[in-house]
Amino acid sequence: SGSHSLSFRNNNEEIQISHKSLNRKVYSEGAFIAARWLLGQGPGLYEISDIYLSKTP
């Protein structure tokens, strides 16, 4: 359903980190968490880190 990878490279070596979702459920769960969190917030601009660093689930 989706994959992402991140590479760190120099002249002699490379490190790769990858993530692969096996279905779209993980995306819908994240959207639900974000929507539920936003219900308790006032007007403003937010970043995804605001949700995951928040003390309220």
PQR file with spaces between the fields and no chain letter, atoms N, CA, C, O and H, PARSE charges and radii, in Angstrom:
ATOM       1  N    SER     1       0.805   -1.201    0.000 -0.4000 1.5000
ATOM       2  CA   SER     1       0.000    0.000    0.000 -0.0000 2.0000
ATOM       3  C    SER     1       0.844    1.259    0.000  0.5500 1.7000
ATOM       4  O    SER     1       0.428    2.287   -0.535 -0.5500 1.4000
ATOM       5  N    GLY     2       2.024    1.189    0.594 -0.4000 1.5000
ATOM       6  CA   GLY     2       2.893    2.351    0.590 -0.0000 2.0000
ATOM       7  C    GLY     2       4.234    2.005    1.198  0.5500 1.7000
ATOM       8  O    GLY     2       4.316    1.194    2.120 -0.5500 1.4000
ATOM       9  H    GLY     2       2.361    0.355    1.029  0.4000 1.0000
ATOM      10  N    SER     3       5.277    2.616    0.686 -0.4000 1.5000
ATOM      11  CA   SER     3       6.600    2.398    1.260 -0.0000 2.0000
ATOM      12  C    SER     3       7.393    3.694    1.204  0.5500 1.7000
ATOM      13  O    SER     3       7.217    4.525    0.313 -0.5500 1.4000
ATOM      14  H    SER     3       5.210    3.275   -0.063  0.4000 1.0000
ATOM      15  N    HIS     4       8.267    3.836    2.183 -0.4000 1.5000
ATOM      16  CA   HIS     4       9.107    5.012    2.290 -0.0000 2.0000
ATOM      17  C    HIS     4      10.501    4.542    2.683  0.5500 1.7000
ATOM      18  O    HIS     4      10.645    3.550    3.398 -0.5500 1.4000
ATOM      19  H    HIS     4       8.411    3.161    2.907  0.4000 1.0000
ATOM      20  N    SER     5      11.512    5.239    2.226 -0.4000 1.5000
ATOM      21  CA   SER     5      12.865    4.899    2.646 -0.0000 2.0000
ATOM      22  C    SER     5      13.689    6.167    2.814  0.5500 1.7000
ATOM      23  O    SER     5      13.449    7.189    2.171 -0.5500 1.4000
ATOM      24  H    SER     5      11.395    6.044    1.645  0.4000 1.0000
ATOM      25  N    LEU     6      14.656    6.060    3.691 -0.4000 1.5000
ATOM      26  CA   LEU     6      15.549    7.165    4.003 -0.0000 2.0000
ATOM      27  C    LEU     6      16.962    6.622    3.927  0.5500 1.7000
ATOM      28  O    LEU     6      17.250    5.568    4.495 -0.5500 1.4000
ATOM      29  H    LEU     6      14.851    5.230    4.213  0.4000 1.0000
ATOM      30  N    SER     7      17.849    7.323    3.237 -0.4000 1.5000
ATOM      31  CA   SER     7      19.223    6.863    3.078 -0.0000 2.0000
ATOM      32  C    SER     7      20.205    7.907    3.573  0.5500 1.7000
ATOM      33  O    SER     7      20.040    9.104    3.336 -0.5500 1.4000
ATOM      34  H    SER     7      17.615    8.179    2.776  0.4000 1.0000
ATOM      35  N    PHE     8      21.231    7.432    4.264 -0.4000 1.5000
ATOM      36  CA   PHE     8      22.366    8.261    4.669 -0.0000 2.0000
ATOM      37  C    PHE     8      23.581    7.667    3.975  0.5500 1.7000
ATOM      38  O    PHE     8      23.844    6.469    4.081 -0.5500 1.4000
ATOM      39  H    PHE     8      21.365    6.460    4.457  0.4000 1.0000
ATOM      40  N    ARG     9      24.319    8.512    3.265 -0.4000 1.5000
ATOM      41  CA   ARG     9      25.390    7.985    2.430 -0.0000 2.0000
ATOM      42  C    ARG     9      26.625    8.866    2.505  0.5500 1.7000
ATOM      43  O    ARG     9      26.523   10.091    2.579 -0.5500 1.4000
ATOM      44  H    ARG     9      24.105    9.486    3.179  0.4000 1.0000
ATOM      45  N    ASN    10      27.794    8.231    2.485 -0.4000 1.5000
ATOM      46  CA   ASN    10      29.049    8.953    2.287 -0.0000 2.0000
ATOM      47  C    ASN    10      29.817    8.230    1.186  0.5500 1.7000
ATOM      48  O    ASN    10      29.245    7.393    0.488 -0.5500 1.4000
ATOM      49  H    ASN    10      27.876    7.237    2.424  0.4000 1.0000
ATOM      50  N    ASN    11      31.073    8.530    1.023 -0.4000 1.5000
ATOM      51  CA   ASN    11      31.845    7.925   -0.075 -0.0000 2.0000
ATOM      52  C    ASN    11      32.073    6.426    0.088  0.5500 1.7000
ATOM      53  O    ASN    11      32.361    5.733   -0.887 -0.5500 1.4000
ATOM      54  H    ASN    11      31.538    9.210    1.590  0.4000 1.0000
ATOM      55  N    ASN    12      31.945    5.918    1.326 -0.4000 1.5000
ATOM      56  CA   ASN    12      32.301    4.531    1.579 -0.0000 2.0000
ATOM      57  C    ASN    12      31.160    3.612    1.993  0.5500 1.7000
ATOM      58  O    ASN    12      31.300    2.390    1.944 -0.5500 1.4000
ATOM      59  H    ASN    12      31.711    6.482    2.118  0.4000 1.0000
ATOM      60  N    GLU    13      30.042    4.183    2.398 -0.4000 1.5000
ATOM      61  CA   GLU    13      28.975    3.321    2.887 -0.0000 2.0000
ATOM      62  C    GLU    13      27.617    4.010    2.805  0.5500 1.7000
ATOM      63  O    GLU    13      27.519    5.214    2.568 -0.5500 1.4000
ATOM      64  H    GLU    13      29.928    5.176    2.438  0.4000 1.0000
ATOM      65  N    GLU    14      26.595    3.224    3.006 -0.4000 1.5000
ATOM      66  CA   GLU    14      25.230    3.744    2.965 -0.0000 2.0000
ATOM      67  C    GLU    14      24.398    3.015    4.020  0.5500 1.7000
ATOM      68  O    GLU    14      24.503    1.799    4.179 -0.5500 1.4000
ATOM      69  H    GLU    14      26.675    2.246    3.199  0.4000 1.0000
ATOM      70  N    ILE    15      23.573    3.776    4.733 -0.4000 1.5000
ATOM      71  CA   ILE    15      22.624    3.221    5.691 -0.0000 2.0000
ATOM      72  C    ILE    15      21.228    3.529    5.166  0.5500 1.7000
ATOM      73  O    ILE    15      20.940    4.662    4.780 -0.5500 1.4000
ATOM      74  H    ILE    15      23.488    4.764    4.604  0.4000 1.0000
ATOM      75  N    GLN    16      20.370    2.526    5.154 -0.4000 1.5000
ATOM      76  CA   GLN    16      18.998    2.717    4.682 -0.0000 2.0000
ATOM      77  C    GLN    16      18.013    2.311    5.772  0.5500 1.7000
ATOM      78  O    GLN    16      18.175    1.282    6.428 -0.5500 1.4000
ATOM      79  H    GLN    16      20.604    1.606    5.468  0.4000 1.0000
ATOM      80  N    ILE    17      16.995    3.137    5.951 -0.4000 1.5000
ATOM      81  CA   ILE    17      15.882    2.834    6.845 -0.0000 2.0000
ATOM      82  C    ILE    17      14.635    2.829    5.973  0.5500 1.7000
ATOM      83  O    ILE    17      14.416    3.754    5.191 -0.5500 1.4000
ATOM      84  H    ILE    17      16.863    3.973    5.418  0.4000 1.0000
ATOM      85  N    SER    18      13.823    1.794    6.107 -0.4000 1.5000
ATOM      86  CA   SER    18      12.624    1.736    5.273 -0.0000 2.0000
ATOM      87  C    SER    18      11.400    1.362    6.102  0.5500 1.7000
ATOM      88  O    SER    18      11.505    0.738    7.157 -0.5500 1.4000
ATOM      89  H    SER    18      14.001    1.043    6.743  0.4000 1.0000
ATOM      90  N    HIS    19      10.257    1.756    5.602 -0.4000 1.5000
ATOM      91  CA   HIS    19       8.965    1.449    6.216 -0.0000 2.0000
ATOM      92  C    HIS    19       8.017    1.049    5.102  0.5500 1.7000
ATOM      93  O    HIS    19       7.962    1.699    4.058 -0.5500 1.4000
ATOM      94  H    HIS    19      10.171    2.264    4.745  0.4000 1.0000
ATOM      95  N    LYS    20       7.282   -0.008    5.324 -0.4000 1.5000
ATOM      96  CA   LYS    20       6.313   -0.457    4.327 -0.0000 2.0000
ATOM      97  C    LYS    20       4.998   -0.768    5.034  0.5500 1.7000
ATOM      98  O    LYS    20       4.957   -1.582    5.957 -0.5500 1.4000
ATOM      99  H    LYS    20       7.327   -0.536    6.172  0.4000 1.0000
ATOM     100  N    SER    21       3.937   -0.121    4.600 -0.4000 1.5000
ATOM     101  CA   SER    21       2.614   -0.437    5.146 -0.0000 2.0000
ATOM     102  C    SER    21       2.028   -1.586    4.339  0.5500 1.7000
ATOM     103  O    SER    21       2.133   -1.626    3.113 -0.5500 1.4000
ATOM     104  H    SER    21       3.970    0.540    3.851  0.4000 1.0000
ATOM     105  N    LEU    22       1.417   -2.507    5.045 -0.4000 1.5000
ATOM     106  CA   LEU    22       0.863   -3.683    4.380 -0.0000 2.0000
ATOM     107  C    LEU    22      -0.585   -3.487    3.970  0.5500 1.7000
ATOM     108  O    LEU    22      -1.102   -4.218    3.125 -0.5500 1.4000
ATOM     109  H    LEU    22       1.332   -2.475    6.041  0.4000 1.0000
ATOM     110  N    ASN    23      -1.248   -2.489    4.573 -0.4000 1.5000
ATOM     111  CA   ASN    23      -2.603   -2.139    4.164 -0.0000 2.0000
ATOM     112  C    ASN    23      -2.856   -0.684    4.544  0.5500 1.7000
ATOM     113  O    ASN    23      -2.032   -0.062    5.213 -0.5500 1.4000
ATOM     114  H    ASN    23      -0.828   -1.895    5.260  0.4000 1.0000
ATOM     115  N    ARG    24      -3.972   -0.154    4.127 -0.4000 1.5000
ATOM     116  CA   ARG    24      -4.267    1.264    4.352 -0.0000 2.0000
ATOM     117  C    ARG    24      -4.881    1.552    5.721  0.5500 1.7000
ATOM     118  O    ARG    24      -5.148    2.710    6.042 -0.5500 1.4000
ATOM     119  H    ARG    24      -4.642   -0.659    3.583  0.4000 1.0000
ATOM     120  N    LYS    25      -5.102    0.547    6.509 -0.4000 1.5000
ATOM     121  CA   LYS    25      -5.689    0.732    7.832 -0.0000 2.0000
ATOM     122  C    LYS    25      -4.843    1.675    8.690  0.5500 1.7000
ATOM     123  O    LYS    25      -5.389    2.492    9.431 -0.5500 1.4000
ATOM     124  H    LYS    25      -4.885   -0.393    6.248  0.4000 1.0000
ATOM     125  N    VAL    26      -3.540    1.569    8.596 -0.4000 1.5000
ATOM     126  CA   VAL    26      -2.656    2.419    9.395 -0.0000 2.0000
ATOM     127  C    VAL    26      -2.877    3.902    9.083  0.5500 1.7000
ATOM     128  O    VAL    26      -2.763    4.744    9.974 -0.5500 1.4000
ATOM     129  H    VAL    26      -3.097    0.905    7.994  0.4000 1.0000
ATOM     130  N    TYR    27      -3.191    4.223    7.835 -0.4000 1.5000
ATOM     131  CA   TYR    27      -3.438    5.617    7.459 -0.0000 2.0000
ATOM     132  C    TYR    27      -4.768    6.110    8.016  0.5500 1.7000
ATOM     133  O    TYR    27      -4.868    7.244    8.484 -0.5500 1.4000
ATOM     134  H    TYR    27      -3.285    3.538    7.112  0.4000 1.0000
ATOM     135  N    SER    28      -5.786    5.259    7.966 -0.4000 1.5000
ATOM     136  CA   SER    28      -7.088    5.671    8.496 -0.0000 2.0000
ATOM     137  C    SER    28      -7.033    5.824   10.008  0.5500 1.7000
ATOM     138  O    SER    28      -7.688    6.709   10.559 -0.5500 1.4000
ATOM     139  H    SER    28      -5.704    4.338    7.586  0.4000 1.0000
ATOM     140  N    GLU    29      -6.270    4.986   10.686 -0.4000 1.5000
ATOM     141  CA   GLU    29      -6.126    5.122   12.134 -0.0000 2.0000
ATOM     142  C    GLU    29      -5.446    6.439   12.492  0.5500 1.7000
ATOM     143  O    GLU    29      -5.852    7.106   13.444 -0.5500 1.4000
ATOM     144  H    GLU    29      -5.738    4.267   10.238  0.4000 1.0000
ATOM     145  N    GLY    30      -4.423    6.816   11.742 -0.4000 1.5000
ATOM     146  CA   GLY    30      -3.738    8.086   11.978 -0.0000 2.0000
ATOM     147  C    GLY    30      -4.647    9.276   11.741  0.5500 1.7000
ATOM     148  O    GLY    30      -4.600   10.253   12.488 -0.5500 1.4000
ATOM     149  H    GLY    30      -4.093    6.274   10.969  0.4000 1.0000
ATOM     150  N    ALA    31      -5.469    9.203   10.713 -0.4000 1.5000
ATOM     151  CA   ALA    31      -6.409   10.290   10.428 -0.0000 2.0000
ATOM     152  C    ALA    31      -7.443   10.410   11.541  0.5500 1.7000
ATOM     153  O    ALA    31      -7.822   11.520   11.912 -0.5500 1.4000
ATOM     154  H    ALA    31      -5.507    8.409   10.106  0.4000 1.0000
ATOM     155  N    PHE    32      -7.903    9.284   12.077 -0.4000 1.5000
ATOM     156  CA   PHE    32      -8.868    9.299   13.169 -0.0000 2.0000
ATOM     157  C    PHE    32      -8.253    9.907   14.427  0.5500 1.7000
ATOM     158  O    PHE    32      -8.903   10.709   15.098 -0.5500 1.4000
ATOM     159  H    PHE    32      -7.595    8.382   11.775  0.4000 1.0000
ATOM     160  N    ILE    33      -7.027    9.547   14.757 -0.4000 1.5000
ATOM     161  CA   ILE    33      -6.328   10.114   15.917 -0.0000 2.0000
ATOM     162  C    ILE    33      -6.204   11.620   15.760  0.5500 1.7000
ATOM     163  O    ILE    33      -6.456   12.366   16.707 -0.5500 1.4000
ATOM     164  H    ILE    33      -6.499    8.895   14.213  0.4000 1.0000
ATOM     165  N    ALA    34      -5.817   12.074   14.574 -0.4000 1.5000
ATOM     166  CA   ALA    34      -5.658   13.513   14.325 -0.0000 2.0000
ATOM     167  C    ALA    34      -6.991   14.243   14.433  0.5500 1.7000
ATOM     168  O    ALA    34      -7.056   15.321   15.024 -0.5500 1.4000
ATOM     169  H    ALA    34      -5.612   11.468   13.805  0.4000 1.0000
ATOM     170  N    ALA    35      -8.048   13.676   13.873 -0.4000 1.5000
ATOM     171  CA   ALA    35      -9.365   14.319   13.916 -0.0000 2.0000
ATOM     172  C    ALA    35      -9.875   14.419   15.345  0.5500 1.7000
ATOM     173  O    ALA    35     -10.414   15.451   15.744 -0.5500 1.4000
ATOM     174  H    ALA    35      -7.995   12.801   13.392  0.4000 1.0000
ATOM     175  N    ARG    36      -9.706   13.358   16.112 -0.4000 1.5000
ATOM     176  CA   ARG    36     -10.153   13.365   17.505 -0.0000 2.0000
ATOM     177  C    ARG    36      -9.374   14.403   18.313  0.5500 1.7000
ATOM     178  O    ARG    36      -9.957   15.098   19.145 -0.5500 1.4000
ATOM     179  H    ARG    36      -9.268   12.520   15.787  0.4000 1.0000
ATOM     180  N    TRP    37      -8.071   14.515   18.080 -0.4000 1.5000
ATOM     181  CA   TRP    37      -7.243   15.498   18.775 -0.0000 2.0000
ATOM     182  C    TRP    37      -7.679   16.918   18.415  0.5500 1.7000
ATOM     183  O    TRP    37      -7.767   17.781   19.288 -0.5500 1.4000
ATOM     184  H    TRP    37      -7.598   13.950   17.404  0.4000 1.0000
ATOM     185  N    LEU    38      -7.947   17.156   17.145 -0.4000 1.5000
ATOM     186  CA   LEU    38      -8.337   18.495   16.696 -0.0000 2.0000
ATOM     187  C    LEU    38      -9.643   18.970   17.319  0.5500 1.7000
ATOM     188  O    LEU    38      -9.840   20.173   17.486 -0.5500 1.4000
ATOM     189  H    LEU    38      -7.875   16.454   16.436  0.4000 1.0000
ATOM     190  N    LEU    39     -10.530   18.056   17.664 -0.4000 1.5000
ATOM     191  CA   LEU    39     -11.799   18.441   18.285 -0.0000 2.0000
ATOM     192  C    LEU    39     -11.590   19.201   19.593  0.5500 1.7000
ATOM     193  O    LEU    39     -12.420   20.030   19.967 -0.5500 1.4000
ATOM     194  H    LEU    39     -10.369   17.078   17.528  0.4000 1.0000
ATOM     195  N    GLY    40     -10.497   18.927   20.284 -0.4000 1.5000
ATOM     196  CA   GLY    40     -10.231   19.579   21.559 -0.0000 2.0000
ATOM     197  C    GLY    40      -9.359   20.815   21.460  0.5500 1.7000
ATOM     198  O    GLY    40      -8.977   21.378   22.487 -0.5500 1.4000
ATOM     199  H    GLY    40      -9.823   18.254   19.980  0.4000 1.0000
ATOM     200  N    GLN    41      -9.033   21.253   20.255 -0.4000 1.5000
ATOM     201  CA   GLN    41      -8.131   22.387   20.059 -0.0000 2.0000
ATOM     202  C    GLN    41      -8.901   23.617   19.605  0.5500 1.7000
ATOM     203  O    GLN    41      -9.967   23.522   18.997 -0.5500 1.4000
ATOM     204  H    GLN    41      -9.343   20.797   19.421  0.4000 1.0000
ATOM     205  N    GLY    42      -8.334   24.767   19.916 -0.4000 1.5000
ATOM     206  CA   GLY    42      -8.904   26.016   19.432 -0.0000 2.0000
ATOM     207  C    GLY    42      -8.440   26.305   18.014  0.5500 1.7000
ATOM     208  O    GLY    42      -7.673   25.530   17.442 -0.5500 1.4000
ATOM     209  H    GLY    42      -7.468   24.844   20.411  0.4000 1.0000
ATOM     210  N    PRO    43      -8.898   27.412   17.443 -0.5600 1.5000
ATOM     211  CA   PRO    43      -8.455   27.803   16.106  0.2800 2.0000
ATOM     212  C    PRO    43      -6.935   27.998   16.077  0.5500 1.7000
ATOM     213  O    PRO    43      -6.351   28.474   17.051 -0.5500 1.4000
ATOM     214  N    GLY    44      -6.312   27.638   14.986 -0.4000 1.5000
ATOM     215  CA   GLY    44      -4.869   27.821   14.855 -0.0000 2.0000
ATOM     216  C    GLY    44      -4.286   26.932   13.780  0.5500 1.7000
ATOM     217  O    GLY    44      -4.997   26.182   13.110 -0.5500 1.4000
ATOM     218  H    GLY    44      -6.787   27.251   14.195  0.4000 1.0000
ATOM     219  N    LEU    45      -2.995   27.029   13.633 -0.4000 1.5000
ATOM     220  CA   LEU    45      -2.246   26.183   12.702 -0.0000 2.0000
ATOM     221  C    LEU    45      -1.509   25.130   13.513  0.5500 1.7000
ATOM     222  O    LEU    45      -0.883   25.452   14.524 -0.5500 1.4000
ATOM     223  H    LEU    45      -2.418   27.638   14.178  0.4000 1.0000
ATOM     224  N    TYR    46      -1.576   23.895   13.089 -0.4000 1.5000
ATOM     225  CA   TYR    46      -0.967   22.800   13.824 -0.0000 2.0000
ATOM     226  C    TYR    46      -0.087   21.968   12.904  0.5500 1.7000
ATOM     227  O    TYR    46      -0.279   21.940   11.688 -0.5500 1.4000
ATOM     228  H    TYR    46      -2.084   23.633   12.268  0.4000 1.0000
ATOM     229  N    GLU    47       0.876   21.296   13.509 -0.4000 1.5000
ATOM     230  CA   GLU    47       1.741   20.358   12.799 -0.0000 2.0000
ATOM     231  C    GLU    47       1.481   18.964   13.353  0.5500 1.7000
ATOM     232  O    GLU    47       0.954   18.822   14.456 -0.5500 1.4000
ATOM     233  H    GLU    47       1.031   21.319   14.496  0.4000 1.0000
ATOM     234  N    ILE    48       1.842   17.954   12.609 -0.4000 1.5000
ATOM     235  CA   ILE    48       1.619   16.585   13.060 -0.0000 2.0000
ATOM     236  C    ILE    48       2.336   16.328   14.379  0.5500 1.7000
ATOM     237  O    ILE    48       1.854   15.547   15.199 -0.5500 1.4000
ATOM     238  H    ILE    48       2.271   18.070   11.713  0.4000 1.0000
ATOM     239  N    SER    49       3.474   16.969   14.595 -0.4000 1.5000
ATOM     240  CA   SER    49       4.194   16.783   15.857 -0.0000 2.0000
ATOM     241  C    SER    49       3.393   17.301   17.043  0.5500 1.7000
ATOM     242  O    SER    49       3.556   16.796   18.154 -0.5500 1.4000
ATOM     243  H    SER    49       3.866   17.603   13.928  0.4000 1.0000
ATOM     244  N    ASP    50       2.536   18.292   16.841 -0.4000 1.5000
ATOM     245  CA   ASP    50       1.684   18.787   17.924 -0.0000 2.0000
ATOM     246  C    ASP    50       0.785   17.669   18.452  0.5500 1.7000
ATOM     247  O    ASP    50       0.536   17.582   19.654 -0.5500 1.4000
ATOM     248  H    ASP    50       2.404   18.702   15.938  0.4000 1.0000
ATOM     249  N    ILE    51       0.315   16.839   17.574 -0.4000 1.5000
ATOM     250  CA   ILE    51      -0.576   15.747   17.961 -0.0000 2.0000
ATOM     251  C    ILE    51       0.193   14.683   18.729  0.5500 1.7000
ATOM     252  O    ILE    51      -0.239   14.254   19.799 -0.5500 1.4000
ATOM     253  H    ILE    51       0.518   16.910   16.597  0.4000 1.0000
ATOM     254  N    TYR    52       1.318   14.259   18.194 -0.4000 1.5000
ATOM     255  CA   TYR    52       2.036   13.142   18.795 -0.0000 2.0000
ATOM     256  C    TYR    52       2.839   13.528   20.029  0.5500 1.7000
ATOM     257  O    TYR    52       3.198   12.657   20.822 -0.5500 1.4000
ATOM     258  H    TYR    52       1.668   14.607   17.324  0.4000 1.0000
ATOM     259  N    LEU    53       3.130   14.812   20.210 -0.4000 1.5000
ATOM     260  CA   LEU    53       3.838   15.265   21.409 -0.0000 2.0000
ATOM     261  C    LEU    53       2.878   15.753   22.485  0.5500 1.7000
ATOM     262  O    LEU    53       3.301   16.099   23.588 -0.5500 1.4000
ATOM     263  H    LEU    53       2.839   15.520   19.566  0.4000 1.0000
ATOM     264  N    SER    54       1.599   15.781   22.168 -0.4000 1.5000
ATOM     265  CA   SER    54       0.575   16.242   23.095 -0.0000 2.0000
ATOM     266  C    SER    54       0.362   15.222   24.213  0.5500 1.7000
ATOM     267  O    SER    54       0.560   14.023   24.018 -0.5500 1.4000
ATOM     268  H    SER    54       1.256   15.499   21.272  0.4000 1.0000
ATOM     269  N    LYS    55      -0.042   15.710   25.376 -0.4000 1.5000
ATOM     270  CA   LYS    55      -0.323   14.815   26.500 -0.0000 2.0000
ATOM     271  C    LYS    55      -1.727   14.236   26.429  0.5500 1.7000
ATOM     272  O    LYS    55      -2.026   13.259   27.115 -0.5500 1.4000
ATOM     273  H    LYS    55      -0.204   16.684   25.534  0.4000 1.0000
ATOM     274  N    THR    56      -2.593   14.824   25.609 -0.4000 1.5000
ATOM     275  CA   THR    56      -3.953   14.308   25.470 -0.0000 2.0000
ATOM     276  C    THR    56      -4.044   13.387   24.264  0.5500 1.7000
ATOM     277  O    THR    56      -3.614   13.755   23.171 -0.5500 1.4000
ATOM     278  H    THR    56      -2.351   15.618   25.052  0.4000 1.0000
ATOM     279  N    PRO    57      -4.601   12.190   24.451 -0.5600 1.5000
ATOM     280  CA   PRO    57      -4.702   11.235   23.336  0.2800 2.0000
ATOM     281  C    PRO    57      -5.715   11.644   22.287  0.5500 1.7000
ATOM     282  O    PRO    57      -5.900   10.934   21.298 -0.5500 1.4000
